[in-house]
Amino acid sequence: MAATTDNPLREGMRLERSAEPCTVIIFGASGDLTKRKLVPALYHLTQDRLLPAEFAVVGGARRETSDDDFRSQMKTSVAEFGGDGKVDEEVWESYAKGLYYVSGEFGDPETYRKLSEKLALVEAERGTLGNRVFYLSTAPSAFAEIVHKLGEAGLVDESKGPWRRVIIEKPIGNSLEGAIELNTSVSEVLAEKQIYRIDHYLGKETVQNLLAFRFANGIFEPLWNRNYIDNVQITNAEAVGVEGRGSYYEGTGVVRDMIQNHVFQVLSIVAMEPPINLSPDAVRDEKIKVMEAVTPITADMVNQVAVRGQYGPGHVGGKAVPGYREETGVAPDSPTETFAALKLTFDNWRWGGVPFYIRSSKRAARRVTEIAITFKDVPQKLFGDSGGSMVEPNVLIVRVQPNEGITLRFNAKVPGQVTNIRGVNMDFRYGSSFGARLAEAYERLLLDCILGDSTLYARRDMTERGWEIVTPVLARWAEELPGDMFPNYEAGSWGPKASDDLLARDGRTWRRL
Ligand code: BG6
């Protein structure tokens, strides 16, 4: 393996377990995810010397392409999406030697025969010992069929020794029934320990750091409960619209696309009990346990605790942008929500009575994902709120992205002869504390799968629980179509008025972003 790493965080980094020889097979290799994320992530892992020398990648898609053409297309992708626009020739050369391509239709048994042959060749050439990761980056409707065809071709059989794992991209189904059906179908072929349901939010450094922040520090955990916390707000706002994915998004909406998976994963880490250790099941047991405690939303509660929105035309970053209904692939009277806010509570001892407000949107004023934990007010306002004083409740803000970091907001005396109080920030920023590029979520997740560590992957029960929580909301919304109520927020704003009303009913406001 060539070259030194340019990432100071990785210098001298030792994995507790080293990655075993293996081949990563990507279904959907001509797609966006492969170009933008997967191939650059594997390149960075090569550069950081975290992969073994006996390593290969086999891309598979319908289009006919030679190994060499695939290599040069992927080199362009790494240059374009790999971060700094540069490709280290030495690293590239050693990486590219292990890149192969096989063409075929996913539904055609012949494809799997060709893939078997190719794998036999690649595995011999690269010495990968038959260990395989299959990455399904295709349309979700093809997942079950691909897994069954892999099974029929004997490609995922572990009985002879080498391990075989399958990574499935979200969405896991489009409804609770769909998720159960998909999970059941893949479990006919694969054991749960072979299935890796990827949720890229779990690969984000800041989300992983939540665990460290909560459980590697003694000072926060005693406060992390209903006695000290007034409310928790999780905001996931994107400045982008649907980016040419209108026809996918029409059948999806923000609840299915973001809340049911990414936001709930983050929520579960904020709210979970300490795990007994960091093994995949110990962590995932606690996550599912707390999600089981989410107070069920019944049909008659929906309008009290859930808000939906859809953006109309507006301005984002100084540029005029069209409304959702004007996007390509979107119906002119589309009922699809591009904004949703929910108020959730937990029926457990830690969180009884503490509202968790979550919101996610497309075409917000800017991109920001953060968790804001607002603590209860002081019991006596010694300093009052008069004159120049503005005593605020303490807030702990975890900035997931961008400007990754953590801020604690507390009150301080403004210097001077009079006692005026103002809120100030105590800041931790990844950039200044560690001074290095944060690894992309896919780098961590791909490496974890190769290492056989599923801690940061979604277990079956969690994917189905996410659907259970949102199903009554989606059902009610489908019954009561929004019609002229949409669009109800301007592109470039923080969402519809109803979202502010949701908090105002509780005497609260969203944190100003
Ligand atoms: C994807 C969604 O899972 O996550 C997209 O399908 C969304 O609609 C994306 O834009 C957001 O990811 P990130 O990492 O940019 O916050």
Residues whose N, C-alpha, C, O or C-beta is under 5 A from the ligand:
A	BS01	BG6	D257
